[in-house]
Amino acid sequence: MIQNTPLLPVNDSPVNRAFLHGDAVKVTFFVRNGQLIMAEECYFFLMASMRKMRMNIPLGYTLDFFQNILTENTLQRRIHDASVHMMVYRQSGTEKIDKVPVAFHINVETCGDVLQLHGGIELDLIKEISVNTHLLSNIRVHCPENIYAEIYARDNDLDDVILLNPNKRIARTVAGNLLFLEGKIIKIPKQSEGAYISPLMENLVTFIHKNGLAEIREEELIAFESQKSEEILLVSDSKGLYPVQKIRNKTFANARFAQIIEQWQSSFQ
């Protein structure tokens, strides 16, 4: 059973810019078998996200600092498998906005293996809205398009939806990025197309490349690409790994991605 355990800093308050303006960035850290995995990649993604949002990064926000925080709130509490969702936000204050101090909120979501392959999901395209392709489109920030699309998916009995960019090419879904397998090639939308930067996906893709399991191509993908694929995988830092089972009238297999994920899991042991 999944449990959410909010961990609030002492000065946490609804009177902050995250609450008032959505002025925050998010990143997920991963605990697997009682160990932090990919901590360095997640930390550097957090720092890059804060810089893009022009936040005043405290000198104390080091990798060791966050590793200690995460260890205290997960490993020392005997939480062996969890996704740790961290939001860093600007507090309210009288200083100039670039000088306003930051704080953070942590939510520990205990679950099974964070690298497990979950059950198949159903997707469809959404055409009413699109996502941008600028430098803030790749990080986890407040995005009203995500809210609209998530409600649209629920209203249409879908698990998620494929979001396009203004050029009508595939960007991502609400939850994460898509990998399209066709033959010996895995195609991934470019970050310049509006795809998320994802430590989880980058680790997986690096593993696939180093072990020669498939050829990785970052491309500009039209919507029809989903119908050409043999298998599709959704990789979400916040929710995990999901094979796409159906898009409209087409169903997809998942055997090859399942095999790749199993090998990837073994590489962490």
Backbone as CSV, one residue per row, in Angstrom:
resi,resn,N_x,N_y,N_z,CA_x,CA_y,CA_z,C_x,C_y,C_z
1,MET,0.835,-1.195,0.000,0.000,0.000,0.000,0.875,1.252,0.000
2,ILE,0.539,2.201,-0.844,1.291,3.449,-0.907,0.870,4.366,0.228
3,GLN,1.841,4.931,0.907,1.576,5.879,1.978,2.339,7.166,1.707
4,ASN,1.690,8.282,1.959,2.330,9.572,1.785,2.649,10.161,3.143
5,THR,3.892,10.526,3.353,4.314,11.094,4.624,4.907,12.472,4.377
6,PRO,4.114,13.541,4.621,4.662,14.881,4.394,5.664,15.255,5.468
7,LEU,6.767,15.857,5.063,7.795,16.317,5.983,8.002,17.799,5.721
8,LEU,7.632,18.639,6.657,7.634,20.068,6.444,8.785,20.729,7.180
9,PRO,9.489,21.674,6.537,10.466,22.469,7.283,9.757,23.319,8.318
10,VAL,10.482,23.744,9.331,9.888,24.473,10.451,9.143,25.719,9.988
11,ASN,9.684,26.410,8.981,9.089,27.666,8.558,8.085,27.491,7.431
12,ASP,7.618,26.255,7.203,6.661,26.035,6.134,5.360,26.762,6.437
13,SER,4.830,27.461,5.437,3.634,28.265,5.622,2.940,28.437,4.288
14,PRO,1.597,28.527,4.278,0.903,28.784,3.012,1.196,30.176,2.463
15,VAL,1.779,31.054,3.294,2.129,32.396,2.827,3.534,32.349,2.236
16,ASN,3.627,31.764,1.073,4.895,31.702,0.350,4.590,31.770,-1.137
17,ARG,5.603,31.936,-1.945,5.378,32.165,-3.361,4.974,30.893,-4.108
18,ALA,5.243,29.731,-3.527,4.751,28.500,-4.141,3.234,28.478,-4.081
19,PHE,2.695,28.810,-2.912,1.244,28.825,-2.715,0.591,29.976,-3.474
20,LEU,1.217,31.128,-3.435,0.609,32.319,-4.021,0.780,32.412,-5.532
21,HIS,1.937,31.956,-6.041,2.245,32.175,-7.451,2.727,30.932,-8.197
22,GLY,2.780,29.788,-7.538,3.345,28.603,-8.191,4.838,28.727,-8.412
23,ASP,5.498,29.536,-7.575,6.928,29.830,-7.731,7.743,28.743,-7.030
24,ALA,7.903,27.611,-7.708,8.568,26.464,-7.095,9.081,25.536,-8.180
25,VAL,10.055,24.715,-7.822,10.534,23.651,-8.699,10.429,22.328,-7.947
26,LYS,10.314,21.248,-8.706,10.137,19.935,-8.096,11.141,18.946,-8.668
27,VAL,11.539,18.002,-7.828,12.391,16.899,-8.270,12.089,15.703,-7.377
28,THR,12.262,14.508,-7.922,12.035,13.289,-7.157,13.355,12.558,-6.950
29,PHE,13.610,12.163,-5.699,14.742,11.296,-5.365,14.200,9.872,-5.162
30,PHE,15.098,8.889,-5.261,14.649,7.511,-5.249,15.387,6.691,-4.193
31,VAL,14.614,5.931,-3.415,15.163,5.006,-2.431,14.769,3.601,-2.865
32,ARG,15.777,2.734,-3.012,15.523,1.364,-3.467,16.339,0.395,-2.628
33,ASN,15.650,-0.587,-2.068,16.313,-1.592,-1.222,17.140,-0.939,-0.116
34,GLY,16.600,0.130,0.463,17.273,0.790,1.574,18.452,1.648,1.183
35,GLN,18.565,1.989,-0.108,19.679,2.822,-0.566,19.163,3.943,-1.462
36,LEU,19.808,5.102,-1.366,19.535,6.172,-2.317,20.188,5.819,-3.645
37,ILE,19.434,5.861,-4.715,20.002,5.604,-6.034,19.839,6.853,-6.897
38,MET,20.775,7.068,-7.769,20.742,8.211,-8.685,20.704,9.546,-7.941
39,ALA,21.217,9.567,-6.718,21.130,10.776,-5.899,21.851,11.947,-6.552
40,GLU,23.019,11.683,-7.126,23.793,12.762,-7.731,23.068,13.351,-8.939
41,GLU,22.511,12.487,-9.794,21.780,12.971,-10.963,20.572,13.802,-10.556
42,CYS,19.846,13.345,-9.545,18.659,14.073,-9.083,19.048,15.408,-8.463
43,TYR,20.148,15.415,-7.707,20.615,16.653,-7.079,20.996,17.693,-8.140
44,PHE,21.752,17.279,-9.143,22.164,18.240,-10.169,20.969,18.727,-10.985
45,PHE,19.962,17.877,-11.158,18.738,18.323,-11.819,18.031,19.378,-10.969
46,LEU,18.009,19.172,-9.655,17.411,20.158,-8.758,18.141,21.491,-8.846
47,MET,19.471,21.457,-8.794,20.246,22.695,-8.866,20.026,23.403,-10.212
48,ALA,19.999,22.640,-11.293,19.773,23.231,-12.611,18.386,23.856,-12.699
49,SER,17.394,23.200,-12.105,16.031,23.738,-12.113,15.962,25.042,-11.326
50,MET,16.628,25.101,-10.177,16.632,26.316,-9.371,17.328,27.458,-10.102
51,ARG,18.422,27.148,-10.791,19.113,28.195,-11.554,18.235,28.719,-12.686
52,LYS,17.528,27.822,-13.366,16.653,28.263,-14.451,15.540,29.174,-13.933
53,MET,15.084,28.924,-12.724,14.059,29.777,-12.117,14.659,30.966,-11.375
54,ARG,15.973,31.129,-11.503,16.713,32.254,-10.925,16.478,32.380,-9.412
55,MET,16.503,31.218,-8.764,16.352,31.197,-7.310,17.687,31.492,-6.644
56,ASN,17.609,32.001,-5.448,18.784,32.298,-4.632,19.190,31.003,-3.922
57,ILE,20.161,30.284,-4.482,20.525,28.962,-3.954,21.440,29.115,-2.743
58,PRO,21.022,28.632,-1.571,21.881,28.712,-0.385,23.177,27.911,-0.564
59,LEU,24.255,28.402,0.008,25.534,27.697,-0.072,25.456,26.326,0.590
60,GLY,24.548,26.196,1.563,24.419,24.921,2.272,23.677,23.848,1.506
61,TYR,23.107,24.187,0.348,22.374,23.205,-0.440,23.356,22.347,-1.245
62,THR,24.106,21.537,-0.554,25.078,20.650,-1.197,24.481,19.262,-1.353
63,LEU,25.168,18.433,-2.126,24.726,17.044,-2.278,24.719,16.343,-0.934
64,ASP,25.745,16.560,-0.120,25.806,15.931,1.209,24.630,16.356,2.077
65,PHE,24.265,17.640,1.991,23.149,18.156,2.790,21.868,17.396,2.465
66,PHE,21.563,17.258,1.183,20.322,16.585,0.801,20.398,15.081,1.051
67,GLN,21.561,14.497,0.874,21.694,13.079,1.186,21.433,12.829,2.670
68,ASN,21.927,13.731,3.532,21.688,13.586,4.966,20.209,13.754,5.299
69,ILE,19.576,14.746,4.672,18.146,14.970,4.904,17.341,13.736,4.492
70,LEU,17.646,13.204,3.327,16.908,12.051,2.819,17.187,10.804,3.649
71,THR,18.417,10.655,4.095,18.759,9.508,4.940,17.995,9.563,6.255
72,GLU,17.951,10.740,6.860,17.241,10.895,8.136,15.760,10.586,7.996
73,ASN,15.169,10.979,6.876,13.723,10.874,6.727,13.252,9.615,6.016
74,THR,14.187,8.791,5.556,13.776,7.540,4.930,14.545,6.356,5.509
75,LEU,15.841,6.328,5.290,16.615,5.148,5.680,16.619,4.937,7.180
76,GLN,16.760,6.030,7.953,16.756,5.886,9.407,15.371,5.551,9.943
77,ARG,14.361,5.744,9.129,12.993,5.354,9.518,12.626,3.989,8.932
78,ARG,13.662,3.301,8.419,13.503,1.949,7.879,12.520,1.901,6.707
79,ILE,12.521,2.959,5.911,11.765,2.960,4.664,12.702,2.449,3.579
80,HIS,12.383,1.308,3.004,13.314,0.654,2.084,13.076,1.005,0.622
81,ASP,11.837,1.350,0.277,11.518,1.686,-1.110,10.576,2.883,-1.106
82,ALA,11.016,3.955,-1.776,10.200,5.162,-1.754,10.607,6.125,-2.859
83,SER,9.638,6.919,-3.278,9.906,8.083,-4.112,9.794,9.303,-3.201
84,VAL,10.839,10.106,-3.174,10.872,11.263,-2.284,10.706,12.519,-3.141
85,HIS,9.534,13.118,-3.052,9.209,14.277,-3.869,9.599,15.547,-3.114
86,MET,10.461,16.335,-3.721,10.948,17.553,-3.078,10.518,18.777,-3.871
87,MET,9.938,19.747,-3.180,9.584,21.021,-3.773,10.416,22.110,-3.106
88,VAL,11.153,22.860,-3.904,11.899,24.009,-3.402,11.194,25.260,-3.895
89,TYR,10.932,26.186,-2.980,10.129,27.359,-3.331,10.697,28.627,-2.711
90,ARG,10.352,29.740,-3.320,10.695,31.037,-2.757,9.677,31.408,-1.692
91,GLN,10.189,31.907,-0.567,9.305,32.380,0.470,8.860,33.814,0.146
92,SER,7.859,34.278,0.833,7.441,35.674,0.668,8.351,36.561,1.503
93,GLY,8.595,37.766,1.011,9.455,38.689,1.745,9.495,40.038,1.073
94,THR,10.173,40.953,1.711,10.268,42.314,1.190,11.479,42.497,0.283
95,GLU,12.347,41.479,0.216,13.536,41.577,-0.617,13.157,41.554,-2.096
96,LYS,14.119,41.953,-2.930,13.921,41.780,-4.359,13.750,40.294,-4.642
97,ILE,12.951,39.983,-5.655,12.543,38.600,-5.872,13.728,37.651,-6.035
98,ASP,14.820,38.114,-6.653,15.970,37.237,-6.830,16.757,37.043,-5.547
99,LYS,16.433,37.818,-4.501,17.115,37.711,-3.206,16.257,37.019,-2.152
100,VAL,15.016,36.738,-2.478,14.109,36.121,-1.511,14.643,34.733,-1.132
101,PRO,14.733,34.416,0.150,15.238,33.099,0.566,14.302,31.978,0.140
102,VAL,14.875,30.787,0.016,14.085,29.633,-0.384,13.932,28.674,0.790
103,ALA,12.947,27.820,0.675,12.733,26.735,1.635,12.298,25.518,0.832
104,PHE,12.135,24.382,1.511,11.717,23.199,0.773,10.715,22.377,1.566
105,HIS,9.953,21.605,0.817,8.944,20.689,1.372,9.236,19.308,0.800
106,ILE,9.209,18.300,1.659,9.480,16.925,1.232,8.256,16.057,1.497
107,ASN,7.926,15.220,0.526,6.868,14.239,0.700,7.418,12.863,0.338
108,VAL,7.408,11.950,1.301,7.928,10.600,1.090,6.774,9.673,0.724
109,GLU,6.840,9.112,-0.465,5.800,8.193,-0.933,6.371,6.780,-0.930
110,THR,6.017,6.021,0.078,6.511,4.647,0.172,5.754,3.760,-0.807
111,CYS,6.467,2.822,-1.401,5.857,1.990,-2.438,6.697,0.731,-2.609
112,GLY,6.452,-0.004,-3.674,7.295,-1.141,-4.003,8.561,-0.643,-4.684
113,ASP,9.217,-1.528,-5.392,10.443,-1.186,-6.110,10.195,0.007,-7.025
114,VAL,10.971,1.083,-6.859,10.769,2.288,-7.671,11.117,2.048,-9.134
115,LEU,11.818,0.939,-9.432,12.175,0.613,-10.808,11.278,-0.466,-11.403
116,GLN,10.212,-0.822,-10.693,9.346,-1.879,-11.203,8.524,-1.377,-12.384
117,LEU,8.130,-2.308,-13.238,7.263,-2.007,-14.359,5.826,-2.254,-13.922
118,HIS,5.042,-1.200,-13.944,3.648,-1.300,-13.494,2.771,-1.873,-14.612
119,GLY,1.478,-1.926,-14.349,0.539,-2.442,-15.334,0.376,-1.514,-16.525
120,GLY,-0.173,-2.054,-17.607,-0.331,-1.284,-18.829,-1.326,-0.141,-18.669
121,ILE,-1.113,0.930,-19.440,-1.967,2.108,-19.365,-2.517,2.442,-20.748
122,GLU,-3.579,3.235,-20.757,-4.197,3.678,-22.007,-4.016,5.178,-22.156
123,LEU,-3.579,5.587,-23.335,-3.353,7.001,-23.635,-4.166,7.421,-24.850
124,ASP,-4.211,8.727,-25.053,-4.712,9.294,-26.298,-4.107,10.677,-26.442
125,LEU,-4.219,11.239,-27.622,-3.737,12.602,-27.859,-4.740,13.610,-27.317
126,ILE,-4.238,14.751,-26.895,-5.092,15.871,-26.571,-4.694,17.017,-27.491
127,LYS,-5.682,17.607,-28.141,-5.404,18.621,-29.160,-5.834,20.024,-28.744
128,GLU,-6.623,20.132,-27.677,-7.120,21.441,-27.269,-6.024,22.366,-26.760
129,ILE,-4.960,21.783,-26.212,-3.876,22.574,-25.633,-2.541,22.021,-26.121
130,SER,-1.503,22.816,-25.964,-0.150,22.365,-26.300,0.792,22.830,-25.205
131,VAL,2.004,22.259,-25.174,3.005,22.671,-24.193,4.131,23.398,-24.903
132,ASN,4.762,24.299,-24.199,5.798,25.140,-24.779,7.113,24.377,-24.972
133,THR,8.066,25.044,-25.587,9.347,24.404,-25.892,10.542,25.230,-25.407
134,HIS,10.311,26.185,-24.494,11.418,26.995,-23.998,12.114,26.305,-22.822
135,LEU,13.119,26.958,-22.220,13.959,26.281,-21.235,13.210,25.896,-19.960
136,LEU,12.084,26.534,-19.654,11.322,26.165,-18.464,10.378,24.999,-18.726
137,SER,10.208,24.632,-20.000,9.306,23.528,-20.340,9.877,22.176,-19.930
138,ASN,11.188,22.115,-19.715,11.851,20.843,-19.432,11.949,20.514,-17.951
139,ILE,11.594,21.455,-17.071,11.716,21.223,-15.635,10.336,21.156,-15.004
140,ARG,10.294,20.685,-13.778,9.021,20.520,-13.079,8.647,21.827,-12.374
141,VAL,7.818,22.610,-13.046,7.320,23.855,-12.480,5.799,23.847,-12.624
142,HIS,5.152,24.849,-12.029,3.700,24.956,-12.160,3.322,25.012,-13.635
143,CYS,2.362,24.179,-14.040,1.990,24.076,-15.446,0.475,23.878,-15.543
144,PRO,-0.289,24.925,-15.833,-1.736,24.765,-15.924,-2.157,23.781,-17.013
145,GLU,-1.309,23.623,-18.047,-1.617,22.640,-19.084,-1.702,21.231,-18.499
146,ASN,-0.834,20.935,-17.528,-0.880,19.618,-16.891,-2.186,19.399,-16.144
147,ILE,-2.644,20.434,-15.460,-3.886,20.308,-14.692,-5.062,20.048,-15.625
148,TYR,-5.149,20.853,-16.679,-6.229,20.682,-17.654,-6.173,19.285,-18.259
149,ALA,-4.979,18.854,-18.668,-4.828,17.563,-19.344,-5.134,16.394,-18.415
150,GLU,-4.766,16.522,-17.152,-5.051,15.441,-16.202,-6.551,15.271,-16.006
151,ILE,-7.265,16.373,-15.910,-8.726,16.299,-15.774,-9.357,15.752,-17.051
152,TYR,-8.831,16.185,-18.190,-9.309,15.666,-19.486,-9.152,14.146,-19.540
153,ALA,-7.996,13.649,-19.093,-7.760,12.205,-19.103,-8.770,11.480,-18.233
154,ARG,-9.013,11.989,-17.053,-9.977,11.351,-16.146,-11.381,11.354,-16.740
155,ASP,-11.756,12.492,-17.346,-13.096,12.612,-17.931,-13.292,11.645,-19.092
156,ASN,-12.208,11.230,-19.724,-12.298,10.347,-20.881,-11.797,8.934,-20.587
157,ASP,-11.735,8.581,-19.314,-11.349,7.234,-18.870,-9.982,6.820,-19.408
158,LEU,-9.051,7.780,-19.406,-7.679,7.527,-19.831,-6.757,7.607,-18.628
159,ASP,-5.606,6.968,-18.728,-4.624,7.036,-17.648,-3.738,8.268,-17.772
160,ASP,-3.538,8.740,-18.988,-2.708,9.920,-19.247,-2.997,10.347,-20.677
161,VAL,-2.445,11.475,-21.092,-2.620,11.933,-22.464,-1.280,12.377,-23.036
162,ILE,-1.159,12.270,-24.362,0.040,12.721,-25.062,-0.126,14.195,-25.396
163,LEU,0.810,15.004,-24.917,0.782,16.439,-25.157,1.687,16.789,-26.331
164,LEU,1.180,17.614,-27.224,1.938,18.068,-28.372,2.477,19.474,-28.114
165,ASN,3.499,19.857,-28.875,3.993,21.232,-28.795,3.299,22.072,-29.869
166,PRO,3.577,23.374,-29.953,2.888,24.210,-30.943,3.112,23.785,-32.389
167,ASN,4.153,22.986,-32.640,4.420,22.483,-33.985,3.724,21.155,-34.262
168,LYS,2.828,20.759,-33.365,2.032,19.536,-33.505,2.886,18.267,-33.431
169,ARG,4.026,18.374,-32.760,4.871,17.195,-32.564,4.794,16.746,-31.109
170,ILE,5.130,15.480,-30.878,5.018,14.901,-29.543,6.029,15.548,-28.600
171,ALA,5.556,15.992,-27.446,6.428,16.542,-26.409,6.583,15.546,-25.265
172,ARG,5.478,15.207,-24.619,5.507,14.349,-23.430,4.081,14.024,-23.052
173,THR,3.896,13.397,-21.887,2.567,13.247,-21.291,2.503,14.150,-20.064
174,VAL,1.390,14.102,-19.362,1.291,14.858,-18.112,2.338,14.371,-17.126
175,ALA,2.484,13.057,-17.003,3.325,12.468,-15.962,4.796,12.392,-16.331
176,GLY,5.117,12.225,-17.625,6.519,12.000,-17.952,6.794,11.937,-19.436
177,ASN,7.841,11.188,-19.782,8.309,11.081,-21.161,7.960,9.729,-21.767
178,LEU,7.930,9.696,-23.094,7.603,8.472,-23.821,8.802,7.967,-24.610
179,LEU,8.988,6.646,-24.594,10.006,5.981,-25.393,9.290,5.085,-26.388
180,PHE,9.620,5.244,-27.674,8.943,4.515,-28.740,9.899,3.475,-29.324
181,LEU,9.548,2.203,-29.189,10.393,1.107,-29.667,9.868,0.600,-30.998
182,GLU,10.756,0.575,-31.989,10.420,0.037,-33.307,11.648,-0.682,-33.846
183,GLY,11.557,-1.999,-33.959,12.719,-2.780,-34.371,13.807,-2.716,-33.316
184,LYS,14.990,-2.290,-33.721,16.113,-2.153,-32.794,16.357,-0.694,-32.404
185,ILE,15.366,0.141,-32.629,15.515,1.580,-32.385,14.514,2.040,-31.338
186,ILE,14.993,2.848,-30.398,14.121,3.519,-29.437,14.200,5.010,-29.721
187,LYS,13.052,5.588,-30.057,12.975,7.013,-30.349,12.428,7.769,-29.145
188,ILE,13.037,8.929,-28.864,12.648,9.756,-27.730,12.489,11.189,-28.217
189,PRO,11.403,11.872,-27.860,11.283,13.286,-28.236,12.427,14.113,-27.650
190,LYS,12.959,15.030,-28.443,14.020,15.908,-27.972,13.517,16.827,-26.859
191,GLN,14.438,17.235,-25.996,14.064,18.204,-24.964,13.617,19.522,-25.585
192,SER,14.170,19.854,-26.743,13.760,21.079,-27.436,12.334,21.001,-27.964
193,GLU,11.736,19.798,-27.917,10.354,19.614,-28.330,9.381,19.795,-27.163
194,GLY,9.913,19.969,-25.938,9.060,20.131,-24.766,9.073,18.954,-23.819
195,ALA,9.956,17.977,-24.072,10.067,16.821,-23.177,10.708,17.229,-21.860
196,TYR,10.375,16.502,-20.806,10.977,16.755,-19.496,12.439,16.312,-19.473
197,ILE,13.253,17.020,-18.694,14.534,16.461,-18.258,14.204,15.478,-17.141
198,SER,14.699,14.256,-17.255,14.320,13.199,-16.319,15.537,12.392,-15.915
199,PRO,16.012,12.519,-14.672,17.120,11.676,-14.214,16.826,10.190,-14.351
200,LEU,15.587,9.801,-14.114,15.212,8.391,-14.213,15.342,7.903,-15.655
201,MET,14.803,8.677,-16.593,14.875,8.267,-17.992,16.313,8.301,-18.504
202,GLU,17.060,9.317,-18.127,18.440,9.424,-18.599,19.287,8.254,-18.114
203,ASN,19.034,7.799,-16.883,19.763,6.636,-16.375,19.395,5.387,-17.169
204,LEU,18.116,5.219,-17.450,17.658,4.063,-18.227,18.231,4.097,-19.639
205,VAL,18.149,5.248,-20.291,18.631,5.371,-21.667,20.138,5.132,-21.735
206,THR,20.876,5.640,-20.749,22.323,5.411,-20.700,22.629,3.924,-20.567
207,PHE,21.868,3.234,-19.734,22.048,1.783,-19.564,21.781,1.051,-20.876
208,ILE,20.712,1.419,-21.562,20.376,0.774,-22.833,21.493,0.985,-23.844
209,HIS,21.998,2.208,-23.925,23.052,2.539,-24.886,24.354,1.795,-24.576
210,LYS,24.777,1.821,-23.305,26.049,1.199,-22.932,26.040,-0.305,-23.141
211,ASN,24.878,-0.912,-22.999,24.794,-2.365,-23.126,24.319,-2.816,-24.510
212,GLY,24.196,-1.866,-25.433,23.843,-2.215,-26.802,22.489,-2.884,-26.950
213,LEU,21.539,-2.525,-26.087,20.230,-3.168,-26.126,19.334,-2.602,-27.218
214,ALA,19.621,-1.382,-27.645,18.870,-0.742,-28.725,19.621,0.519,-29.122
215,GLU,19.305,1.021,-30.294,19.855,2.301,-30.735,18.938,3.420,-30.248
216,ILE,19.503,4.387,-29.554,18.718,5.493,-29.021,18.771,6.666,-29.990
217,ARG,17.602,7.183,-30.332,17.534,8.352,-31.200,16.632,9.416,-30.573
218,GLU,17.164,10.614,-30.409,16.360,11.759,-29.998,15.884,12.456,-31.268
219,GLU,14.577,12.556,-31.431,14.038,13.038,-32.694,12.850,13.973,-32.489
220,GLU,12.465,14.601,-33.596,11.224,15.355,-33.658,10.163,14.396,-34.184
221,LEU,9.189,14.082,-33.350,8.255,12.995,-33.664,6.848,13.532,-33.895
222,ILE,6.283,13.196,-35.045,4.901,13.561,-35.307,3.989,12.616,-34.531
223,ALA,2.731,13.015,-34.395,1.795,12.236,-33.581,1.613,10.817,-34.103
224,PHE,1.714,10.631,-35.411,1.511,9.303,-35.995,2.583,8.309,-35.560
225,GLU,3.691,8.818,-35.023,4.767,7.932,-34.579,4.282,6.908,-33.565
226,SER,3.304,7.293,-32.772,2.787,6.366,-31.765,2.118,5.152,-32.400
227,GLN,1.537,5.330,-33.569,0.855,4.223,-34.233,1.832,3.291,-34.954
228,LYS,3.036,3.765,-35.224,4.053,2.942,-35.901,4.819,2.054,-34.932
229,SER,4.818,2.408,-33.662,5.670,1.736,-32.688,5.158,0.342,-32.345
230,GLU,6.097,-0.512,-31.993,5.755,-1.856,-31.529,5.478,-1.858,-30.028
231,GLU,6.271,-1.073,-29.295,6.087,-0.923,-27.852,6.332,0.537,-27.479
232,ILE,5.650,0.994,-26.439,5.827,2.361,-25.934,5.941,2.292,-24.416
233,LEU,6.889,3.015,-23.869,7.098,3.041,-22.424,6.969,4.466,-21.910
234,LEU,6.191,4.646,-20.851,6.116,5.926,-20.156,7.067,5.889,-18.969
235,VAL,7.976,6.850,-18.910,8.914,6.969,-17.795,8.587,8.256,-17.053
236,SER,8.166,8.123,-15.822,7.769,9.269,-15.010,8.562,9.272,-13.712
237,ASP,9.321,10.342,-13.469,10.055,10.450,-12.210,9.108,10.423,-11.025
238,SER,7.930,10.985,-11.174,7.005,11.102,-10.048,6.140,9.862,-9.842
239,LYS,5.901,9.082,-10.921,4.959,7.966,-10.813,5.553,6.603,-11.141
240,GLY,6.653,6.571,-11.910,7.282,5.292,-12.197,7.253,4.925,-13.670
241,LEU,7.303,3.613,-13.948,7.439,3.074,-15.300,6.168,2.334,-15.692
242,TYR,5.619,2.701,-16.851,4.368,2.102,-17.304,4.431,1.774,-18.791
243,PRO,4.213,0.516,-19.169,4.083,0.216,-20.593,2.743,0.740,-21.101
244,VAL,2.763,1.314,-22.285,1.517,1.777,-22.886,0.841,0.578,-23.550
245,GLN,-0.357,0.304,-23.125,-1.084,-0.866,-23.623,-1.968,-0.521,-24.819
246,LYS,-2.503,0.716,-24.813,-3.460,1.050,-25.866,-3.458,2.541,-26.133
247,ILE,-3.495,2.905,-27.417,-3.756,4.276,-27.856,-4.828,4.187,-28.936
248,ARG,-5.992,4.692,-28.620,-7.152,4.581,-29.509,-7.431,3.110,-29.819
249,ASN,-7.372,2.731,-31.088,-7.730,1.350,-31.435,-6.522,0.429,-31.546
250,LYS,-5.337,0.934,-31.282,-4.148,0.092,-31.400,-3.649,-0.336,-30.030
251,THR,-3.318,-1.615,-29.921,-2.728,-2.146,-28.698,-1.250,-2.432,-28.934
252,PHE,-0.489,-2.427,-27.839,0.956,-2.572,-27.928,1.428,-3.702,-27.021
253,ALA,2.507,-4.349,-27.446,3.158,-5.362,-26.619,4.029,-4.667,-25.565
254,ASN,4.622,-5.445,-24.673,5.545,-4.856,-23.681,6.695,-5.790,-23.312
255,ALA,6.843,-6.914,-24.055,7.814,-7.937,-23.672,9.250,-7.419,-23.718
256,ARG,9.601,-6.650,-24.741,10.985,-6.214,-24.880,11.346,-5.161,-23.843
257,PHE,10.451,-4.216,-23.612,10.724,-3.240,-22.559,10.764,-3.911,-21.188
258,ALA,9.931,-4.907,-20.973,9.954,-5.636,-19.704,11.310,-6.302,-19.492
259,GLN,11.864,-6.870,-20.559,13.178,-7.514,-20.469,14.273,-6.482,-20.191
260,ILE,14.202,-5.334,-20.859,15.185,-4.273,-20.643,15.124,-3.768,-19.206
261,ILE,13.926,-3.555,-18.696,13.771,-3.055,-17.326,14.316,-4.056,-16.323
262,GLU,14.098,-5.337,-16.583,14.613,-6.367,-15.676,16.141,-6.334,-15.627
263,GLN,16.777,-6.170,-16.774,18.234,-6.071,-16.811,18.714,-4.802,-16.120
264,TRP,17.988,-3.721,-16.309,18.329,-2.437,-15.673,18.254,-2.560,-14.158
265,GLN,17.223,-3.201,-13.670,17.076,-3.405,-12.231,18.273,-4.165,-11.667
266,SER,18.707,-5.181,-12.381,19.821,-6.003,-11.908,21.116,-5.217,-11.826
267,SER,21.253,-4.163,-12.626,22.478,-3.382,-12.620,22.674,-2.591,-11.343
268,PHE,21.633,-2.439,-10.536,21.721,-1.701,-9.278,22.063,-2.598,-8.093
269,GLN,22.112,-3.883,-8.290,22.359,-4.806,-7.179,23.849,-5.001,-6.938
